[in-house]
C-alpha cells in the first residue's frame, strides 16, 4: 500500500484514490480472488475493465487488437457513462508519422476490435491525438482521462508532476465541454 503520492502534500489525493469507495478501508483497484486453499489470484485492474452489455474486457485486450493495425503507434480507450446507454467508448489513437485518420483506417480499427475482441467493444468513435498521457513509469492514464472527461478538474484527476508527458493531458481538458457537457 502506498504511504503517500508524489506532490500530495496534505494526503487528499491518496485518500481519494484509495479510501473513498469504502471509507476507512484501503481499495487498490485490482480484481482479486481468494481460492479455497487461501491463496490469491490477482487478475488485473478493476478500473481498467470495460463492461459493455455485460461483456467484460480489459483495456489491454483492446490495445492488443488496435496496436496490431500497422498505422497505429499508441492508443487510449475509456468507457464514459451516458444515461440510457451501455456507455460511450471513445478510442484515441496516435498514428505513425505522416498518417491521418481516414474513414478507411477507422473501419480497419473497428473491424480489428470486432474480430479480436468482441462486437460490443468496438469503439463508438475513434479520434487521433498527438500522444497518450502516461505516468513516469509508462502507465496509460485511463482513469484520470475518464475523470477529466466527466468533469473532474484536471488538477484533481492527475498530478502533472507524476506524468512523463504532462502536456498530453491538455487535449483531453479541451474536450471536457463536448463529453461532460
Backbone as JSON Lines, residues from 0, in Angstrom:
{"i":0,"aa":"X","n":[0.85,-1.17,0.0],"ca":[0.0,0.0,0.0],"c":[0.89,1.23,0.0]}
{"i":1,"aa":"X","n":[0.63,2.19,-0.89],"ca":[1.43,3.41,-0.87],"c":[1.17,4.21,0.41]}
{"i":2,"aa":"X","n":[2.19,4.87,0.88],"ca":[2.02,5.68,2.09],"c":[1.82,7.16,1.75]}
{"i":3,"aa":"X","n":[2.17,7.55,0.51],"ca":[1.89,8.91,0.05],"c":[2.0,8.93,-1.47]}
{"i":4,"aa":"X","n":[1.47,10.01,-2.08],"ca":[1.58,10.21,-3.51],"c":[2.44,11.45,-3.76]}
{"i":5,"aa":"X","n":[3.23,11.4,-4.77],"ca":[4.13,12.49,-5.12],"c":[3.33,13.77,-5.32]}
{"i":6,"aa":"X","n":[3.73,14.84,-4.65],"ca":[3.08,16.14,-4.79],"c":[1.76,16.28,-4.05]}
{"i":7,"aa":"X","n":[1.42,15.3,-3.23],"ca":[0.15,15.31,-2.49],"c":[0.44,15.66,-1.03]}
{"i":8,"aa":"X","n":[0.76,16.92,-0.81],"ca":[1.25,17.37,0.5],"c":[0.3,17.07,1.65]}
{"i":9,"aa":"X","n":[-1.01,17.24,1.42],"ca":[-1.97,17.04,2.53],"c":[-2.58,15.63,2.55]}
{"i":10,"aa":"X","n":[-2.2,14.78,1.6],"ca":[-2.71,13.41,1.58],"c":[-4.11,13.25,1.0]}
{"i":11,"aa":"X","n":[-4.68,14.32,0.45],"ca":[-6.05,14.25,-0.04],"c":[-6.18,13.34,-1.27]}
{"i":12,"aa":"X","n":[-5.21,13.39,-2.18],"ca":[-5.27,12.52,-3.36],"c":[-5.12,11.05,-2.97]}
{"i":13,"aa":"X","n":[-4.27,10.76,-2.01],"ca":[-4.12,9.38,-1.54],"c":[-5.43,8.88,-0.97]}
{"i":14,"aa":"X","n":[-6.08,9.67,-0.13],"ca":[-7.36,9.26,0.46],"c":[-8.42,9.09,-0.62]}
{"i":15,"aa":"X","n":[-8.49,10.04,-1.57],"ca":[-9.47,9.96,-2.65],"c":[-9.23,8.73,-3.53]}
{"i":16,"aa":"X","n":[-7.97,8.44,-3.82],"ca":[-7.62,7.32,-4.7],"c":[-7.87,5.96,-4.07]}
{"i":17,"aa":"X","n":[-7.63,5.82,-2.78],"ca":[-7.63,4.5,-2.16],"c":[-8.67,4.28,-1.06]}
{"i":18,"aa":"X","n":[-9.27,5.35,-0.54],"ca":[-10.17,5.16,0.6],"c":[-11.58,5.7,0.39]}
{"i":19,"aa":"X","n":[-11.87,6.36,-0.73],"ca":[-13.19,6.95,-0.95],"c":[-14.29,5.92,-1.17]}
{"i":20,"aa":"X","n":[-13.98,4.84,-1.87],"ca":[-15.03,3.86,-2.19],"c":[-15.55,3.17,-0.93]}
{"i":21,"aa":"X","n":[-14.64,2.76,-0.05],"ca":[-15.0,2.1,1.2],"c":[-14.32,2.86,2.34]}
{"i":22,"aa":"X","n":[-14.99,3.87,2.91],"ca":[-14.33,4.71,3.92],"c":[-13.65,3.89,5.01]}
{"i":23,"aa":"X","n":[-12.36,4.22,5.21],"ca":[-11.57,3.54,6.23],"c":[-10.95,2.23,5.78]}
{"i":24,"aa":"X","n":[-11.26,1.79,4.57],"ca":[-10.72,0.52,4.05],"c":[-9.96,0.83,2.76]}
{"i":25,"aa":"X","n":[-8.72,0.33,2.69],"ca":[-7.9,0.53,1.51],"c":[-8.41,-0.3,0.36]}
{"i":26,"aa":"X","n":[-8.62,0.32,-0.81],"ca":[-9.03,-0.36,-2.04],"c":[-8.01,-0.01,-3.1]}
{"i":27,"aa":"X","n":[-7.28,-1.01,-3.57],"ca":[-6.2,-0.73,-4.51],"c":[-6.6,-0.81,-5.96]}
{"i":28,"aa":"X","n":[-7.74,-1.4,-6.3],"ca":[-8.23,-1.37,-7.66],"c":[-7.99,-2.61,-8.5]}
{"i":29,"aa":"X","n":[-7.39,-3.66,-7.96],"ca":[-7.21,-4.9,-8.72],"c":[-8.3,-5.89,-8.37]}
{"i":30,"aa":"X","n":[-8.7,-6.7,-9.37],"ca":[-9.61,-7.8,-9.1],"c":[-8.8,-8.9,-8.43]}
{"i":31,"aa":"X","n":[-9.34,-9.46,-7.37],"ca":[-8.64,-10.5,-6.64],"c":[-9.64,-11.59,-6.27]}
{"i":32,"aa":"X","n":[-9.17,-12.81,-6.36],"ca":[-9.99,-13.96,-5.98],"c":[-9.23,-14.74,-4.91]}
{"i":33,"aa":"X","n":[-9.87,-14.98,-3.8],"ca":[-9.28,-15.82,-2.76],"c":[-9.74,-17.25,-3.03]}
{"i":34,"aa":"X","n":[-8.8,-18.15,-3.23],"ca":[-9.13,-19.54,-3.57],"c":[-9.5,-20.33,-2.33]}
{"i":35,"aa":"X","n":[-9.99,-21.53,-2.54],"ca":[-10.35,-22.4,-1.41],"c":[-9.11,-22.8,-0.6]}
{"i":36,"aa":"X","n":[-7.92,-22.69,-1.18],"ca":[-6.67,-23.0,-0.46],"c":[-6.16,-21.81,0.34]}
{"i":37,"aa":"X","n":[-6.84,-20.66,0.2],"ca":[-6.41,-19.47,0.91],"c":[-5.37,-18.66,0.15]}
{"i":38,"aa":"X","n":[-5.11,-19.02,-1.1],"ca":[-4.19,-18.25,-1.92],"c":[-4.99,-17.2,-2.69]}
{"i":39,"aa":"X","n":[-4.28,-16.27,-3.32],"ca":[-4.94,-15.19,-4.04],"c":[-4.53,-15.2,-5.5]}
{"i":40,"aa":"X","n":[-5.49,-14.94,-6.36],"ca":[-5.24,-14.76,-7.78],"c":[-5.61,-13.32,-8.1]}
{"i":41,"aa":"X","n":[-4.63,-12.54,-8.54],"ca":[-4.87,-11.15,-8.9],"c":[-4.95,-11.11,-10.42]}
{"i":42,"aa":"X","n":[-6.1,-10.66,-10.94],"ca":[-6.33,-10.76,-12.37],"c":[-6.34,-9.43,-13.11]}
{"i":43,"aa":"X","n":[-6.01,-8.35,-12.47],"ca":[-5.89,-7.08,-13.2],"c":[-6.73,-5.96,-12.61]}
{"i":44,"aa":"X","n":[-6.58,-4.81,-13.21],"ca":[-7.21,-3.6,-12.73],"c":[-8.72,-3.62,-12.92]}
{"i":45,"aa":"X","n":[-9.45,-3.35,-11.86],"ca":[-10.9,-3.26,-11.96],"c":[-11.32,-1.96,-12.65]}
{"i":46,"aa":"X","n":[-10.5,-0.92,-12.5],"ca":[-10.86,0.35,-13.1],"c":[-10.42,0.46,-14.56]}
{"i":47,"aa":"X","n":[-9.75,-0.55,-15.07],"ca":[-9.36,-0.57,-16.48],"c":[-10.11,-1.67,-17.22]}
{"i":48,"aa":"X","n":[-11.2,-2.11,-16.66],"ca":[-12.03,-3.12,-17.3],"c":[-13.25,-2.41,-17.86]}
{"i":49,"aa":"X","n":[-13.58,-2.73,-19.1],"ca":[-14.73,-2.12,-19.74],"c":[-15.84,-3.16,-19.81]}
{"i":50,"aa":"X","n":[-17.0,-2.8,-19.27],"ca":[-18.15,-3.71,-19.26],"c":[-19.19,-3.14,-20.22]}
{"i":51,"aa":"X","n":[-19.33,-3.77,-21.37],"ca":[-20.28,-3.32,-22.38],"c":[-21.34,-4.39,-22.56]}
{"i":52,"aa":"X","n":[-22.55,-4.09,-22.16],"ca":[-23.64,-5.03,-22.32],"c":[-23.42,-6.34,-21.6]}
{"i":53,"aa":"X","n":[-22.73,-6.27,-20.46],"ca":[-22.47,-7.47,-19.68],"c":[-21.24,-8.25,-20.1]}
{"i":54,"aa":"X","n":[-20.55,-7.79,-21.14],"ca":[-19.32,-8.45,-21.59],"c":[-18.14,-7.63,-21.08]}
{"i":55,"aa":"X","n":[-17.37,-8.23,-20.16],"ca":[-16.24,-7.53,-19.55],"c":[-14.97,-7.81,-20.35]}
{"i":56,"aa":"X","n":[-14.17,-6.77,-20.53],"ca":[-12.9,-6.93,-21.22],"c":[-11.92,-5.91,-20.68]}
{"i":57,"aa":"X","n":[-10.69,-6.34,-20.5],"ca":[-9.64,-5.43,-20.08],"c":[-9.19,-4.56,-21.23]}
{"i":58,"aa":"X","n":[-8.75,-3.37,-20.91],"ca":[-8.29,-2.47,-21.96],"c":[-7.07,-3.04,-22.67]}
{"i":59,"aa":"X","n":[-6.28,-3.85,-22.0],"ca":[-5.09,-4.43,-22.63],"c":[-5.47,-5.26,-23.85]}
{"i":60,"aa":"X","n":[-6.59,-5.98,-23.79],"ca":[-7.02,-6.77,-24.93],"c":[-7.4,-5.87,-26.11]}
{"i":61,"aa":"X","n":[-8.04,-4.76,-25.8],"ca":[-8.41,-3.81,-26.85],"c":[-7.15,-3.2,-27.46]}
{"i":62,"aa":"X","n":[-6.18,-2.84,-26.61],"ca":[-4.93,-2.27,-27.12],"c":[-4.19,-3.27,-28.01]}
{"i":63,"aa":"X","n":[-4.19,-4.53,-27.64],"ca":[-3.52,-5.55,-28.46],"c":[-4.12,-5.56,-29.86]}
{"i":64,"aa":"X","n":[-5.44,-5.5,-29.95],"ca":[-6.1,-5.5,-31.25],"c":[-5.79,-4.22,-32.03]}
{"i":65,"aa":"X","n":[-5.91,-3.09,-31.38],"ca":[-5.72,-1.8,-32.05],"c":[-4.27,-1.62,-32.5]}
{"i":66,"aa":"X","n":[-3.34,-2.0,-31.66],"ca":[-1.92,-1.81,-31.99],"c":[-1.43,-2.8,-33.05]}
{"i":67,"aa":"X","n":[-2.25,-3.78,-33.38],"ca":[-1.92,-4.7,-34.48],"c":[-2.16,-4.04,-35.84]}
{"i":68,"aa":"X","n":[-2.86,-2.91,-35.85],"ca":[-3.05,-2.14,-37.08],"c":[-1.76,-1.36,-37.3]}
{"i":69,"aa":"X","n":[-1.06,-1.59,-38.41],"ca":[0.29,-1.02,-38.59],"c":[0.37,0.5,-38.45]}
{"i":70,"aa":"X","n":[-0.68,1.22,-38.83],"ca":[-0.64,2.69,-38.77],"c":[-0.74,3.23,-37.35]}
{"i":71,"aa":"X","n":[-1.18,2.4,-36.39],"ca":[-1.41,2.86,-35.02],"c":[-0.18,2.58,-34.17]}
{"i":72,"aa":"X","n":[0.34,3.64,-33.55],"ca":[1.52,3.53,-32.69],"c":[1.17,3.4,-31.22]}
{"i":73,"aa":"X","n":[0.07,4.04,-30.8],"ca":[-0.32,4.03,-29.39],"c":[-1.82,4.31,-29.32]}
{"i":74,"aa":"X","n":[-2.41,3.98,-28.17],"ca":[-3.86,4.15,-28.04],"c":[-4.26,4.31,-26.59]}
{"i":75,"aa":"X","n":[-5.44,4.91,-26.4],"ca":[-6.06,5.05,-25.09],"c":[-7.56,4.88,-25.3]}
{"i":76,"aa":"X","n":[-8.17,4.0,-24.52],"ca":[-9.6,3.77,-24.63],"c":[-10.22,3.93,-23.25]}
{"i":77,"aa":"X","n":[-11.4,4.52,-23.22],"ca":[-12.15,4.64,-21.96],"c":[-13.61,4.41,-22.26]}
{"i":78,"aa":"X","n":[-14.36,4.15,-21.23],"ca":[-15.8,3.97,-21.35],"c":[-16.45,5.01,-20.47]}
{"i":79,"aa":"X","n":[-17.14,5.93,-21.08],"ca":[-17.78,7.03,-20.35],"c":[-19.24,6.72,-20.1]}
{"i":80,"aa":"X","n":[-19.74,7.01,-18.92],"ca":[-21.16,6.78,-18.67],"c":[-22.02,7.74,-19.49]}
{"i":81,"aa":"X","n":[-23.07,7.21,-20.07],"ca":[-24.06,8.02,-20.78],"c":[-25.42,7.47,-20.4]}
{"i":82,"aa":"X","n":[-26.25,8.32,-19.85],"ca":[-27.57,7.89,-19.39],"c":[-28.35,7.2,-20.51]}
{"i":83,"aa":"X","n":[-28.95,6.06,-20.16],"ca":[-29.77,5.33,-21.11],"c":[-29.0,4.47,-22.1]}
{"i":84,"aa":"X","n":[-27.68,4.35,-21.9],"ca":[-26.86,3.56,-22.82],"c":[-25.93,2.65,-22.02]}
{"i":85,"aa":"X","n":[-25.22,1.79,-22.75],"ca":[-24.15,0.99,-22.14],"c":[-22.89,1.82,-21.94]}
{"i":86,"aa":"X","n":[-22.94,3.08,-22.29],"ca":[-21.79,3.95,-22.18],"c":[-21.3,4.39,-23.55]}
{"i":87,"aa":"X","n":[-20.38,5.3,-23.56],"ca":[-19.79,5.82,-24.78],"c":[-18.3,5.51,-24.72]}
{"i":88,"aa":"X","n":[-17.81,4.78,-25.71],"ca":[-16.43,4.33,-25.68],"c":[-15.61,4.99,-26.78]}
{"i":89,"aa":"X","n":[-14.95,6.1,-26.46],"ca":[-14.05,6.7,-27.44],"c":[-12.68,6.01,-27.39]}
{"i":90,"aa":"X","n":[-12.07,5.9,-28.54],"ca":[-10.72,5.37,-28.68],"c":[-9.87,6.49,-29.25]}
{"i":91,"aa":"X","n":[-8.79,6.8,-28.58],"ca":[-7.87,7.84,-29.02],"c":[-6.6,7.14,-29.52]}
{"i":92,"aa":"X","n":[-6.16,7.47,-30.73],"ca":[-5.02,6.79,-31.32],"c":[-3.94,7.78,-31.74]}
{"i":93,"aa":"X","n":[-2.69,7.33,-31.58],"ca":[-1.53,8.04,-32.09],"c":[-1.11,7.27,-33.34]}
{"i":94,"aa":"X","n":[-1.0,7.98,-34.44],"ca":[-0.69,7.34,-35.7],"c":[0.77,7.55,-36.1]}
{"i":95,"aa":"X","n":[1.25,6.67,-36.96],"ca":[2.6,6.78,-37.49],"c":[2.76,8.11,-38.21]}
{"i":96,"aa":"X","n":[3.97,8.59,-38.24],"ca":[4.25,9.89,-38.85],"c":[3.75,9.92,-40.3]}
{"i":97,"aa":"X","n":[3.07,11.01,-40.62],"ca":[2.56,11.19,-41.96],"c":[1.21,10.54,-42.22]}
{"i":98,"aa":"X","n":[0.68,9.82,-41.24],"ca":[-0.61,9.15,-41.41],"c":[-1.7,10.04,-40.81]}
{"i":99,"aa":"X","n":[-2.89,9.93,-41.39],"ca":[-4.03,10.65,-40.82],"c":[-5.18,9.67,-40.68]}
{"i":100,"aa":"X","n":[-6.11,10.04,-39.85],"ca":[-7.23,9.16,-39.53],"c":[-8.3,9.3,-40.61]}
{"i":101,"aa":"X","n":[-8.31,8.38,-41.52],"ca":[-9.28,8.38,-42.61],"c":[-10.45,7.46,-42.23]}
{"i":102,"aa":"X","n":[-11.52,7.55,-42.98],"ca":[-12.66,6.66,-42.77],"c":[-12.25,5.2,-42.94]}
{"i":103,"aa":"X","n":[-11.38,4.93,-43.92],"ca":[-10.91,3.55,-44.14],"c":[-10.11,3.04,-42.96]}
{"i":104,"aa":"X","n":[-9.26,3.89,-42.39],"ca":[-8.46,3.47,-41.24],"c":[-9.36,3.23,-40.02]}
{"i":105,"aa":"X","n":[-10.34,4.1,-39.81],"ca":[-11.3,3.9,-38.71],"c":[-12.02,2.56,-38.9]}
{"i":106,"aa":"X","n":[-12.43,2.26,-40.11],"ca":[-13.11,0.99,-40.39],"c":[-12.19,-0.2,-40.1]}
{"i":107,"aa":"X","n":[-10.92,-0.07,-40.45],"ca":[-9.95,-1.14,-40.18],"c":[-9.78,-1.35,-38.68]}
{"i":108,"aa":"X","n":[-9.66,-0.27,-37.93],"ca":[-9.51,-0.36,-36.47],"c":[-10.74,-1.01,-35.86]}
{"i":109,"aa":"X","n":[-11.91,-0.57,-36.26],"ca":[-13.16,-1.13,-35.72],"c":[-13.29,-2.62,-36.06]}
{"i":110,"aa":"X","n":[-12.96,-2.98,-37.28],"ca":[-13.03,-4.38,-37.69],"c":[-12.08,-5.23,-36.85]}
{"i":111,"aa":"X","n":[-10.88,-4.71,-36.61],"ca":[-9.89,-5.45,-35.83],"c":[-10.39,-5.68,-34.4]}
{"i":112,"aa":"X","n":[-10.98,-4.67,-33.79],"ca":[-11.52,-4.82,-32.43],"c":[-12.68,-5.81,-32.44]}
{"i":113,"aa":"X","n":[-13.56,-5.7,-33.42],"ca":[-14.71,-6.62,-33.53],"c":[-14.23,-8.07,-33.64]}
{"i":114,"aa":"X","n":[-13.24,-8.32,-34.48],"ca":[-12.76,-9.68,-34.72],"c":[-11.9,-10.21,-33.58]}
{"i":115,"aa":"X","n":[-11.03,-9.38,-33.02],"ca":[-10.09,-9.85,-31.99],"c":[-10.64,-9.75,-30.57]}
{"i":116,"aa":"X","n":[-11.63,-8.91,-30.36],"ca":[-12.17,-8.7,-29.01],"c":[-13.63,-9.13,-28.96]}
{"i":117,"aa":"X","n":[-14.53,-8.21,-29.3],"ca":[-15.95,-8.53,-29.35],"c":[-16.68,-7.39,-30.05]}
{"i":118,"aa":"X","n":[-17.83,-7.69,-30.64],"ca":[-18.61,-6.62,-31.28],"c":[-19.02,-5.53,-30.29]}
{"i":119,"aa":"X","n":[-19.2,-5.9,-29.03],"ca":[-19.62,-4.9,-28.03],"c":[-18.52,-3.92,-27.65]}
{"i":120,"aa":"X","n":[-17.27,-4.27,-27.97],"ca":[-16.15,-3.42,-27.6],"c":[-15.61,-2.59,-28.76]}
{"i":121,"aa":"X","n":[-16.36,-2.56,-29.85],"ca":[-16.0,-1.69,-30.96],"c":[-16.22,-0.25,-30.48]}
{"i":122,"aa":"X","n":[-15.22,0.61,-30.63],"ca":[-15.37,1.98,-30.11],"c":[-16.49,2.74,-30.82]}
{"i":123,"aa":"X","n":[-17.17,3.59,-30.04],"ca":[-18.2,4.46,-30.6],"c":[-17.6,5.51,-31.52]}
{"i":124,"aa":"X","n":[-16.38,5.91,-31.21],"ca":[-15.69,6.87,-32.06],"c":[-14.2,6.64,-31.93]}
{"i":125,"aa":"X","n":[-13.47,7.03,-32.97],"ca":[-12.01,6.95,-32.97],"c":[-11.5,8.35,-33.29]}
{"i":126,"aa":"X","n":[-10.57,8.82,-32.45],"ca":[-10.01,10.16,-32.64],"c":[-8.49,10.08,-32.63]}
{"i":127,"aa":"X","n":[-7.88,10.89,-33.45],"ca":[-6.43,10.96,-33.5],"c":[-5.93,11.98,-32.47]}
{"i":128,"aa":"X","n":[-4.88,11.6,-31.75],"ca":[-4.23,12.51,-30.8],"c":[-2.73,12.48,-31.07]}
{"i":129,"aa":"X","n":[-2.01,13.44,-30.51],"ca":[-0.56,13.5,-30.71],"c":[0.19,12.53,-29.82]}
{"i":130,"aa":"X","n":[-0.3,12.36,-28.58],"ca":[0.37,11.43,-27.68],"c":[-0.58,11.01,-26.57]}
{"i":131,"aa":"X","n":[-0.33,9.81,-26.06],"ca":[-1.12,9.25,-24.96],"c":[-0.46,9.7,-23.66]}
{"i":132,"aa":"X","n":[-1.24,10.28,-22.74],"ca":[-0.64,10.68,-21.45],"c":[-0.24,9.45,-20.65]}
{"i":133,"aa":"X","n":[0.95,9.49,-20.09],"ca":[1.5,8.36,-19.33],"c":[2.17,8.85,-18.05]}
{"i":134,"aa":"X","n":[2.2,7.95,-17.07],"ca":[2.92,8.23,-15.83],"c":[4.42,8.12,-16.1]}
{"i":135,"aa":"X","n":[5.21,8.5,-15.14],"ca":[6.66,8.39,-15.26],"c":[7.09,6.93,-15.47]}
{"i":136,"aa":"X","n":[6.29,6.0,-14.97],"ca":[6.61,4.57,-15.14],"c":[6.0,3.99,-16.41]}
{"i":137,"aa":"X","n":[5.31,4.8,-17.22],"ca":[4.81,4.36,-18.51],"c":[3.36,3.91,-18.54]}
{"i":138,"aa":"X","n":[2.64,3.98,-17.43],"ca":[1.25,3.54,-17.4],"c":[0.35,4.57,-18.09]}
{"i":139,"aa":"X","n":[-0.57,4.05,-18.92],"ca":[-1.54,4.9,-19.61],"c":[-2.51,5.49,-18.58]}
{"i":140,"aa":"X","n":[-2.84,6.75,-18.7],"ca":[-3.71,7.43,-17.74],"c":[-5.18,7.29,-18.1]}
{"i":141,"aa":"X","n":[-5.7,6.08,-18.11],"ca":[-7.11,5.85,-18.46],"c":[-8.05,6.49,-17.44]}
{"i":142,"aa":"X","n":[-7.85,6.19,-16.18],"ca":[-8.78,6.68,-15.16],"c":[-8.72,8.2,-15.03]}
{"i":143,"aa":"X","n":[-7.55,8.83,-14.97],"ca":[-7.55,10.29,-14.93],"c":[-8.18,10.94,-16.16]}
{"i":144,"aa":"X","n":[-7.97,10.38,-17.35],"ca":[-8.6,10.94,-18.55],"c":[-10.11,10.79,-18.45]}
{"i":145,"aa":"X","n":[-10.57,9.64,-17.99],"ca":[-12.02,9.45,-17.82],"c":[-12.58,10.47,-16.82]}
{"i":146,"aa":"X","n":[-11.86,10.69,-15.74],"ca":[-12.31,11.67,-14.74],"c":[-12.37,13.07,-15.34]}
{"i":147,"aa":"X","n":[-11.34,13.43,-16.1],"ca":[-11.32,14.75,-16.72],"c":[-12.51,14.91,-17.67]}
{"i":148,"aa":"X","n":[-12.75,13.9,-18.51],"ca":[-13.83,13.99,-19.49],"c":[-15.22,13.93,-18.86]}
{"i":149,"aa":"X","n":[-15.31,13.52,-17.6],"ca":[-16.6,13.53,-16.91],"c":[-16.73,14.72,-15.97]}
{"i":150,"aa":"X","n":[-15.79,15.67,-16.07],"ca":[-15.94,16.92,-15.36],"c":[-15.07,17.14,-14.14]}
{"i":151,"aa":"X","n":[-14.24,16.19,-13.76],"ca":[-13.33,16.4,-12.63],"c":[-12.26,17.41,-13.04]}
{"i":152,"aa":"X","n":[-12.0,18.41,-12.22],"ca":[-10.93,19.37,-12.56],"c":[-9.61,18.62,-12.78]}
{"i":153,"aa":"X","n":[-8.86,18.98,-13.82],"ca":[-7.63,18.26,-14.16],"c":[-6.65,18.14,-13.01]}
{"i":154,"aa":"X","n":[-6.55,19.19,-12.2],"ca":[-5.59,19.15,-11.08],"c":[-6.0,18.14,-10.01]}
{"i":155,"aa":"X","n":[-7.27,17.76,-9.98],"ca":[-7.72,16.71,-9.06],"c":[-7.64,15.33,-9.7]}
{"i":156,"aa":"X","n":[-7.67,15.27,-11.02],"ca":[-7.66,13.98,-11.73],"c":[-6.27,13.38,-11.84]}
{"i":157,"aa":"X","n":[-5.25,14.23,-11.97],"ca":[-3.88,13.73,-12.15],"c":[-2.88,14.76,-11.67]}
{"i":158,"aa":"X","n":[-1.81,14.28,-11.09],"ca":[-0.72,15.15,-10.69],"c":[0.25,15.26,-11.86]}
{"i":159,"aa":"X","n":[0.33,16.43,-12.44],"ca":[1.2,16.61,-13.62],"c":[2.66,16.29,-13.3]}
{"i":160,"aa":"X","n":[3.06,16.42,-12.05],"ca":[4.44,16.12,-11.68],"c":[4.74,14.62,-11.82]}
{"i":161,"aa":"X","n":[3.7,13.8,-11.8],"ca":[3.91,12.35,-11.89],"c":[3.8,11.84,-13.32]}
{"i":162,"aa":"X","n":[3.68,12.76,-14.29],"ca":[3.5,12.37,-15.68],"c":[4.78,12.51,-16.49]}
{"i":163,"aa":"X","n":[4.98,11.58,-17.39],"ca":[6.12,11.65,-18.3],"c":[5.9,12.74,-19.34]}
{"i":164,"aa":"X","n":[4.64,12.98,-19.7],"ca":[4.3,13.96,-20.74],"c":[3.06,14.77,-20.32]}
{"i":165,"aa":"X","n":[3.2,15.66,-19.35],"ca":[2.04,16.37,-18.8],"c":[1.23,17.15,-19.84]}
{"i":166,"aa":"X","n":[1.85,17.64,-20.89],"ca":[1.12,18.41,-21.9],"c":[0.11,17.53,-22.65]}
{"i":167,"aa":"X","n":[0.29,16.22,-22.62],"ca":[-0.64,15.31,-23.3],"c":[-2.04,15.38,-22.7]}
{"i":168,"aa":"X","n":[-2.17,15.83,-21.46],"ca":[-3.49,15.97,-20.84],"c":[-4.27,17.14,-21.41]}
{"i":169,"aa":"X","n":[-3.58,18.13,-21.94],"ca":[-4.24,19.35,-22.41],"c":[-5.31,19.06,-23.47]}
{"i":170,"aa":"X","n":[-5.04,18.12,-24.35],"ca":[-6.03,17.78,-25.38],"c":[-7.34,17.31,-24.74]}
{"i":171,"aa":"X","n":[-7.24,16.5,-23.7],"ca":[-8.44,15.97,-23.06],"c":[-9.17,17.06,-22.27]}
{"i":172,"aa":"X","n":[-8.42,17.97,-21.69],"ca":[-9.03,19.11,-21.0],"c":[-9.85,19.93,-22.0]}
{"i":173,"aa":"X","n":[-9.35,20.05,-23.23],"ca":[-10.07,20.82,-24.25],"c":[-11.35,20.14,-24.7]}
{"i":174,"aa":"X","n":[-11.53,18.86,-24.4],"ca":[-12.73,18.11,-24.8],"c":[-13.81,18.05,-23.73]}
{"i":175,"aa":"X","n":[-13.55,18.61,-22.57],"ca":[-14.46,18.48,-21.43],"c":[-15.88,18.91,-21.78]}
{"i":176,"aa":"X","n":[-16.02,20.07,-22.38],"ca":[-17.39,20.55,-22.7],"c":[-18.11,19.61,-23.64]}
{"i":177,"aa":"X","n":[-17.4,19.02,-24.56],"ca":[-18.01,18.1,-25.51],"c":[-18.5,16.8,-24.84]}
{"i":178,"aa":"X","n":[-17.7,16.27,-23.92],"ca":[-18.02,14.99,-23.3],"c":[-18.85,15.13,-22.02]}
{"i":179,"aa":"X","n":[-18.48,16.07,-21.17],"ca":[-19.16,16.21,-19.88],"c":[-20.39,17.1,-19.97]}
{"i":180,"aa":"X","n":[-20.4,17.97,-20.95],"ca":[-21.46,18.96,-21.06],"c":[-22.65,18.39,-21.68]}
